[in-house]
């Protein structure tokens, strides 16, 4: 007997990210009492039968807490800035981009699928971090090699964006037989719309989050995953819910409730009919977490049991726009509350009159494998100077973990070089250690003669110099620091340039000390500024050979430099560059290695000087993006 196989579309991985600040009803109530938020009628609530009855059992509950918590259905919500949101606080806040990167990273990790296996990136968003390009293209840059040319698609949509892209993604997978996996994600910073309003309702309602799923094509003997999906547009809503070009909210609450309630109910019925399924078969309804006014009205219109309606994300995290349904799904999987065969109905309505729904049957849940990054740099060769320094040592380990062939320079620390050789000898990489004192011209010449073609050049070699006032640093000390930190990497870059393979990367290690400029380290700062200047100048020449130049400036890292500073110097330095905590060597080295082949890196700030990327890691001062 031949078994029939279905082509299914399943969530093979899910992930989410919230704004880091939890805003409570108590905070909002305090703002109402101070008259900084308006529109709440305490007296009207106090006289309501519902509140009177509720207060008999809950005597400590205030009218505001009752109305927002019980009637509206919100207890806490997450914002990217502390309450109240202001333009000043927003200067260095997370944006929709940072939330999206975190959510996608979590979804990929949950799926066990390498980013390079993603065939298309689908994003939706209405509060973008910039007007163009679409956020999908930018998020993709954090995960795949520079050579990756898989398409990225962004739709300008809020509450229904995720649902629209579920349909788009399925159509793409159907039309491209070779495609197996796509990302579908939504990200929103709704608190950014609150700076110009004093109405308490959007403050109580809106929140910031991103969510992503890996949608995979999978054959099975059973029909499962997304069974049916539908999207429509209600033109009666076009002028009643949105934000103008300045980010000012407009919302006709009465009209929104009437139309959204009807649309959620109708689209739910249509999706079920399309799937040949009855509402009685649904195990869980996940509506857009918009608040009780719409959700419970739609549930009543559907005559669906309220105990089978999921609203926990709404209560604990707020209205997350198009992220609310994928966050809910992710939470349910994370908490192991879904089982094979469960039928989930997801329905939404929102901005501009869009509305849609999809039906999902939970497939067999398989344990995901860890993503294998060990082949990311296979076949590549990197020259790394200063491999026995703290940063160089960890960078070598990170490179070898990705199967990169290594030419490792060190000055004199044979013991540490042997330790590194022992750690790397069983890795899938070719190793060459070259002991070289860059202050010795003969040794420098011999080092260069030992080099054939390569892809990456990473300069971590350096000395911290003398901690003393500038007047106490001798000319010889200044010259020695300058030679090691600046002149040697400059000479290496120029003399090795013809052996560089096109498409490679040069990374120069700078320092936050250039920005902090604390007293007592003038030779070190001078040498780094000289290297910085060369890197920026040379970057245009490198560009014509398709070589990327990165001047990488870590904040203060645990180890030699941090240990050389006294407590006062350390505190002043951290404060001067707005660095929140000491960086760990292993974290910085991982970001350095990823910089070789990824365009963008999480937790750093970039700006350009000529063709050079100036990458600041762990601190905020002087960032221009």
C-alpha positions in Angstrom: 0.0 0.0 0.0 1.4 3.4 -1.0 1.2 6.0 1.8 0.1 9.5 0.8 2.6 12.2 1.8 1.7 15.8 2.5 3.9 18.8 2.0 3.6 20.6 5.3 4.7 23.9 6.6 5.7 23.8 10.3 7.3 26.0 12.9 10.7 24.3 13.3 11.9 27.0 15.7 10.5 30.0 17.6 12.0 32.9 19.5 11.1 36.3 20.9 12.6 39.4 22.6 11.0 41.9 24.9 11.8 45.5 25.7 14.0 45.3 28.8 11.9 47.6 31.1 8.7 46.2 32.7 6.1 49.0 33.2 3.5 48.3 35.9 0.0 49.5 36.3 1.2 51.2 39.5 3.6 53.4 37.6 0.8 54.4 35.2 -1.6 55.1 38.0 1.0 57.4 39.7 1.3 59.3 36.4 -2.5 59.7 36.2 -2.6 61.0 39.8 0.1 63.5 38.9 -2.0 64.6 35.9 0.8 63.7 33.4 -1.5 61.0 31.9 -5.1 62.0 31.1 -8.4 60.4 30.2 -9.1 58.2 33.2 -12.4 58.8 35.0 -11.9 57.4 38.5 -15.4 58.4 39.7 -17.1 56.6 36.9 -15.3 53.4 37.7 -16.0 53.8 41.4 -19.7 53.9 40.8 -19.8 50.9 38.4 -21.4 47.7 39.6 -18.5 45.7 38.4 -16.0 47.6 40.5 -18.2 47.6 43.6 -18.6 43.8 43.4 -14.9 43.3 42.7 -13.8 45.4 45.6 -15.8 43.4 48.1 -13.4 40.5 47.4 -10.4 42.7 46.6 -10.6 45.7 48.9 -7.0 47.0 48.1 -7.8 47.3 44.4 -7.9 50.9 43.2 -10.3 52.0 40.4 -7.4 52.4 38.0 -5.9 49.0 38.8 -9.3 47.4 38.3 -10.1 49.1 35.1 -6.7 48.5 33.4 -6.1 45.1 34.9 -9.6 43.5 34.8 -11.6 45.5 32.2 -8.8 46.2 29.7 -6.8 43.1 30.5 -3.3 44.5 31.0 -1.1 44.0 34.2 2.4 44.8 33.0 4.0 45.7 29.7 7.6 45.8 28.3 9.2 48.9 26.9 12.7 49.6 25.5 13.0 52.7 27.8 11.9 53.2 31.4 8.6 55.0 32.1 7.8 57.6 31.0 9.2 57.3 27.4 10.9 60.5 26.1 12.9 61.4 23.1 16.0 61.9 25.4 15.7 58.4 26.8 15.3 57.0 23.3 18.8 58.3 22.2 20.6 55.0 23.0 17.7 52.7 23.4 17.1 49.4 21.7 15.2 49.8 18.4 13.1 47.4 16.4 16.3 46.2 14.9 18.0 45.1 18.1 14.8 43.3 19.2 14.5 41.6 15.8 18.1 40.4 15.9 17.6 38.8 19.3 14.3 37.2 18.4 15.7 35.7 15.1 18.8 34.5 16.9 16.6 32.7 19.5 14.4 31.2 16.8 17.4 29.9 14.8 19.0 28.5 18.0 15.7 26.8 18.9 15.4 25.2 15.4 19.0 24.0 15.2 19.1 25.3 11.6 22.2 27.2 10.4 21.4 30.7 9.1 22.9 29.9 5.7 20.2 27.4 5.2 17.5 30.1 5.3 16.1 30.5 1.8 14.3 33.8 2.4 13.8 36.3 5.2 10.3 37.7 5.7 9.8 40.6 8.1 7.0 42.9 9.0 7.2 46.1 11.0 5.5 49.6 11.4 7.9 51.3 13.8 11.2 50.7 11.9 14.6 51.9 13.1 15.0 53.7 9.8 12.9 54.5 6.7 15.0 52.4 4.3 16.2 49.7 3.6 13.6 47.3 4.8 14.5 45.7 8.1 14.6 42.2 6.7 17.8 43.0 4.7 19.5 44.6 7.7 18.7 41.7 10.1 19.9 39.2 7.6 23.4 40.9 7.8 23.8 39.8 11.4 23.6 36.1 10.5 24.9 35.1 7.1 28.2 35.4 5.2 28.7 38.5 3.0 28.4 36.3 -0.1 24.9 35.2 0.8 22.4 36.5 -1.8 19.2 34.9 -0.5 16.3 37.4 -0.8 14.9 39.5 2.1 11.4 40.9 2.1 9.9 43.6 4.3 6.2 44.5 4.5 5.1 47.7 6.2 2.4 46.3 8.4 1.6 46.3 12.1 -0.9 43.9 13.8 -1.4 41.7 10.8 2.1 41.8 9.4 3.1 38.3 10.7 0.0 36.7 9.3 0.5 38.4 5.9 4.1 37.0 5.7 3.0 33.5 6.8 1.0 33.5 3.6 3.8 35.1 1.5 6.3 32.5 2.9 4.1 29.5 2.1 3.6 30.8 -1.5 7.4 31.2 -1.8 8.1 27.7 -0.5 5.5 26.2 -2.9 6.9 28.1 -5.9 10.5 27.2 -5.1 10.9 23.4 -4.7 14.5 23.7 -3.6 13.7 26.0 -0.8 13.3 24.3 2.6 13.4 27.0 5.4 12.4 30.7 5.7 12.4 33.2 8.6 9.1 34.9 9.3 9.4 37.7 11.9 7.7 40.8 13.3 9.3 43.5 15.4 7.8 46.6 17.0 8.7 49.4 19.3 5.3 50.8 20.1 6.5 52.9 23.0 8.1 55.2 20.3 4.6 56.3 19.4 3.8 57.5 23.0 6.1 60.5 23.2 3.5 62.9 21.9 0.4 61.6 23.6 -1.0 61.9 27.2 -3.9 59.5 26.8 -3.6 56.7 29.4 -5.1 54.1 27.1 -2.2 53.6 24.7 0.2 53.7 27.6 -1.7 50.9 29.3 -1.9 49.0 26.0 1.2 49.2 23.8 4.5 47.5 24.4 7.7 46.6 22.6 8.8 43.1 21.4 9.9 41.0 18.4 9.1 37.4 17.5 10.4 35.1 14.8 9.7 31.6 13.6 11.6 29.3 11.3 9.0 28.0 8.9 10.1 24.7 7.3 8.8 22.6 4.5 8.4 19.0 5.6 6.8 15.9 4.1 4.7 13.8 6.4 2.0 11.1 6.3 -0.3 13.4 8.2 -1.5 16.9 7.3 -0.1 19.2 10.0 1.5 22.6 10.5 -0.2 25.5 8.8 -3.4 24.1 7.3 -5.0 27.3 6.0 -4.3 31.0 6.1 -6.2 34.0 4.9 -5.7 37.8 4.8 -8.1 40.6 4.0 -8.5 44.4 4.1 -11.4 46.4 5.6 -11.4 49.8 4.0 -13.8 51.2 6.6 -10.8 51.2 9.1 -8.3 53.0 7.0 -8.8 56.4 8.7 -9.4 55.2 12.2 -6.2 53.5 13.3 -2.6 54.5 12.5 0.2 56.9 13.0 1.0 60.0 11.0 4.4 60.7 9.4 5.5 62.4 12.7 4.6 59.3 14.7 1.5 60.7 16.3 -1.2 58.1 17.0 -4.7 58.4 15.8 -7.4 55.9 16.8 -11.1 56.0 16.8 -11.7 53.5 19.6 -15.4 52.9 19.0 -15.0 52.3 15.3 -11.9 50.1 15.8 -13.7 47.9 18.4 -16.8 47.4 16.2 -14.9 46.6 13.0 -12.1 44.5 14.6 -14.5 42.4 16.5 -16.5 41.6 13.4 -13.4 41.0 11.3 -11.7 38.6 13.8 -14.8 36.6 14.1 -15.5 36.4 10.3 -11.9 35.6 9.3 -11.7 32.9 11.9 -14.8 31.2 10.4 -13.4 31.6 6.9 -10.1 30.0 7.7 -11.8 27.1 9.4 -14.2 26.6 6.5 -11.2 26.6 4.1 -9.6 23.9 6.2 -12.7 21.9 6.5 -12.6 22.2 10.3 -15.3 23.1 12.8 -14.8 25.6 15.6 -15.6 22.9 18.1 -12.4 21.0 17.1 -10.2 24.0 18.1 -8.1 23.3 21.2 -6.8 26.9 21.6 -7.6 30.3 20.2 -4.8 32.8 20.1 -6.2 36.2 19.2 -4.1 39.3 18.6 -3.4 40.3 22.2 -5.1 43.7 21.8 -7.1 43.9 25.0 -10.3 42.5 26.5 -12.6 45.0 24.7 -11.9 43.4 21.3 -10.8 39.9 22.2 -13.7 39.0 24.5 -16.2 40.6 22.1 -14.8 38.5 19.2 -14.9 35.4 21.4 -18.5 36.1 22.3 -19.4 36.6 18.7 -17.8 33.3 17.8 -19.6 31.6 20.8 -16.2 30.1 21.7 -15.4 29.0 25.3 -13.3 31.7 27.0 -11.3 29.2 28.9 -9.7 28.0 25.6 -8.6 31.6 24.7 -4.9 32.4 25.3 -4.3 36.0 26.7 -1.3 35.6 28.9 1.0 37.6 26.7 -1.5 40.4 26.7 -1.7 40.4 30.5 2.0 40.2 31.2 3.7 41.9 28.2 1.1 44.2 26.6 -0.2 44.6 23.0 2.8 43.7 20.9 1.3 44.5 17.5 2.2 41.8 15.0 4.5 40.1 17.4 1.8 39.1 19.8 0.7 35.9 18.1 4.2 34.5 17.4 5.3 35.5 20.9 2.3 33.6 22.2 3.1 30.5 20.1 6.8 30.7 21.2 5.8 30.9 24.9 3.5 28.0 24.6 6.2 25.8 23.0 8.7 27.0 25.5 6.5 26.1 28.4 5.7 22.7 26.8 2.0 23.4 26.8 1.3 22.2 23.3 1.1 18.5 22.3 1.0 16.8 18.9 -2.3 17.1 17.2 -3.5 20.3 19.0 -5.4 22.6 16.7 -4.6 26.2 17.2 -6.6 29.1 15.6 -4.8 32.4 15.4 -6.8 35.5 14.4 -5.9 39.2 14.2 -7.1 42.6 13.0 -5.4 46.0 13.2 -3.7 48.9 11.5 -5.4 50.3 8.4 -8.1 47.7 8.5 -5.9 44.6 7.8 -7.2 41.4 9.2 -6.3 37.7 8.9 -6.0 34.3 10.5 -4.4 30.9 10.2 -5.0 27.4 11.5 -2.1 25.4 12.8 -2.0 21.7 13.8 1.0 20.9 16.1 3.2 18.3 14.5 5.4 15.8 16.4 7.8 18.0 18.5 11.3 16.8 17.8 14.3 17.9 19.9 16.4 20.4 18.0 20.1 19.9 17.4 22.6 22.6 18.1 23.6 24.7 15.2 26.9 23.6 13.8 29.1 26.6 13.1 32.3 24.6 12.8 32.5 24.9 9.0 31.9 28.6 8.7 35.5 29.5 7.8 36.6 26.1 6.3 39.1 26.7 3.5 39.9 30.2 4.7 43.3 31.3 6.1 43.9 34.0 8.7 47.0 35.7 9.9 46.7 36.6 13.6 49.4 38.7 15.3 49.8 38.6 19.1 48.4 35.1 19.6 49.8 34.8 23.1 48.0 37.9 24.3 44.7 37.5 26.1 42.7 38.7 23.2 44.8 37.0 20.5 44.7 33.7 22.3 40.9 33.6 22.5 40.6 34.9 18.9 42.8 32.0 17.8 40.5 29.5 19.6 37.4 31.1 18.0 38.9 30.9 14.5 39.9 27.3 14.9 36.4 26.4 16.2 35.2 27.5 12.7 37.9 25.4 10.9 39.9 28.4 9.8 43.6 27.7 8.8 45.9 29.8 11.0 49.2 31.6 10.7 49.9 32.7 14.3 52.6 35.2 15.3 53.9 35.7 18.8 56.8 37.6 20.3 58.4 35.7 23.2 55.9 33.7 25.3 56.9 30.1 24.3 55.0 28.6 27.2 51.6 30.2 26.2 52.3 29.4 22.5 52.7 25.7 23.4 49.5 25.8 25.4 47.6 27.3 22.5 49.1 24.7 20.1 47.9 22.0 22.4 44.4 23.4 22.5 44.2 23.6 18.7 46.1 20.5 17.5 42.9 18.3 17.2 40.9 21.0 15.5 40.0 20.8 11.8 42.6 23.5 10.9 46.1 23.9 9.6 48.4 25.6 12.0 51.7 27.6 11.6 53.3 29.3 14.6 55.9 31.9 13.8 57.9 33.5 16.6 58.7 37.1 15.6 59.8 40.2 17.3 58.4 43.0 15.2 61.0 45.4 16.6 63.7 43.3 14.8 63.7 44.0 11.1 65.3 40.7 10.1 62.6 38.8 12.0 59.9 40.9 10.5 61.3 40.2 7.0 61.4 36.5 7.6 57.8 36.5 8.9 56.6 38.2 5.6 58.6 35.6 3.5 56.7 32.8 5.3 53.4 34.1 4.1 51.6 32.9 1.0 48.0 33.8 0.0 45.5 34.4 2.8 42.0 35.8 3.5 42.1 37.6 6.8 44.6 39.7 8.7 43.9 40.4 12.3 46.2 42.6 14.3 45.8 41.9 18.0 49.5 42.3 18.9 50.2 45.3 21.1 51.5 46.7 24.4 49.6 48.8 26.9 52.5 51.2 27.4 53.4 52.9 30.6 50.8 54.2 33.1 52.4 57.6 33.8 51.9 61.3 33.0 53.0 62.2 29.5 56.0 64.2 30.8 57.3 61.1 32.5 57.3 58.9 29.4 60.7 58.9 27.7 61.2 59.3 24.0 62.4 55.6 23.8 59.3 54.4 25.6 57.0 56.4 23.3 58.8 55.1 20.2 58.8 51.5 21.3 55.0 51.6 22.0 54.5 53.3 18.7 56.5 50.7 16.7 54.7 47.7 18.2 51.1 49.1 18.2 51.2 51.2 15.0 54.2 51.0 12.8 54.5 47.2 12.7 50.9 46.5 11.7 51.1 49.3 9.2 54.2 47.8 7.6 52.7 44.3 7.7 49.5 45.6 6.0 51.4 47.3 3.1 54.0 44.5 2.5 51.4 41.7 2.7 48.7 43.4 0.7 49.6 41.7 -2.6 49.1 38.3 -1.0 45.5 39.2 0.2 42.7 37.2 -1.6 39.9 39.4 -2.8 36.9 39.5 -0.5 39.0 39.3 2.6 39.0 41.4 5.8 41.6 43.4 7.8 40.9 44.0 11.4 43.0 46.4 13.4 42.4 46.4 17.2 42.0 49.9 18.6 40.9 50.9 22.0 38.2 52.8 23.9 41.1 54.7 25.5 41.2 56.8 22.3 37.7 58.1 23.3 38.2 58.1 27.1 41.7 59.6 27.0 42.3 59.3 30.7 45.5 60.8 32.0 48.5 58.5 32.3 48.5 56.5 29.1 49.6 58.9 26.4 52.0 56.6 24.6 49.3 53.9 24.2 46.7 56.4 23.1 49.0 58.1 20.6 50.0 54.8 19.0 46.3 53.7 18.7 45.3 57.0 17.2 48.2 56.6 14.6 46.9 53.1 13.7 43.4 54.4 13.5 44.4 57.1 11.1 46.3 54.7 8.8 43.4 52.2 8.8 41.0 54.9 7.7 43.3 56.2 5.0 44.3 52.8 3.7 40.6 51.5 3.7 40.0 53.2 0.3 42.9 51.4 -1.3 41.7 48.1 0.2 38.2 48.6 -1.0 39.4 48.5 -4.7 40.6 44.9 -4.0 37.2 44.1 -2.4 38.9 44.0 1.1 36.9 45.2 4.1 38.7 47.3 6.7 37.5 47.2 10.3 39.0 49.3 13.0 37.7 47.5 16.1 37.6 49.5 19.3 36.8 47.3 22.4 35.7 48.9 25.6 37.6 48.1 28.7 38.2 44.4 28.8 38.9 42.2 31.9 42.6 41.6 32.0 45.8 43.6 31.6 44.5 47.0 30.8 41.7 46.9 33.4 44.2 45.6 36.0 46.6 48.4 35.3 44.0 51.1 36.2 43.3 51.9 39.8 39.7 52.0 41.0 39.2 55.7 40.4 40.7 55.5 36.9 38.5 52.5 36.0 35.3 54.2 37.2 36.2 57.4 35.4 37.0 55.6 32.2 33.8 53.6 32.2 31.8 56.7 32.8 33.6 58.7 30.1 32.7 56.2 27.4 29.3 55.2 28.8 30.4 51.6 29.3 28.0 49.7 31.7 30.3 46.7 32.6 33.7 45.2 32.0 33.8 43.2 28.8 34.9 39.5 28.8 37.8 38.5 26.5 35.9 35.5 25.1 32.9 37.6 24.1 35.0 40.3 22.4 37.1 37.7 20.5 33.9 36.0 19.3 32.6 39.3 17.9 36.0 40.0 16.3 35.9 36.6 14.5 32.3 37.1 13.3 33.3 40.5 12.0 35.5 38.7 9.4 32.5 37.4 7.5 29.3 39.0 8.8 28.4 42.6 7.8 26.9 43.4 11.2 27.5 42.2 14.7 25.1 42.2 17.7 26.1 44.4 20.7 28.4 46.8 18.8 28.0 50.2 17.3 29.3 51.1 13.9 30.1 54.2 11.8 32.2 54.7 8.7 35.3 56.8 8.2 36.2 56.7 4.5 35.6 53.0 3.7 36.6 51.8 7.1 34.1 50.4 9.6 34.8 51.9 13.0 33.3 49.3 15.4 32.9 50.2 19.0 32.2 47.3 21.3 30.6 47.7 24.7 30.5 51.5 24.9 28.4 54.3 23.5 30.4 57.6 23.3 30.9 59.1 19.9 28.7 56.6 18.1 27.1 58.2 15.1 24.6 55.6 14.0 
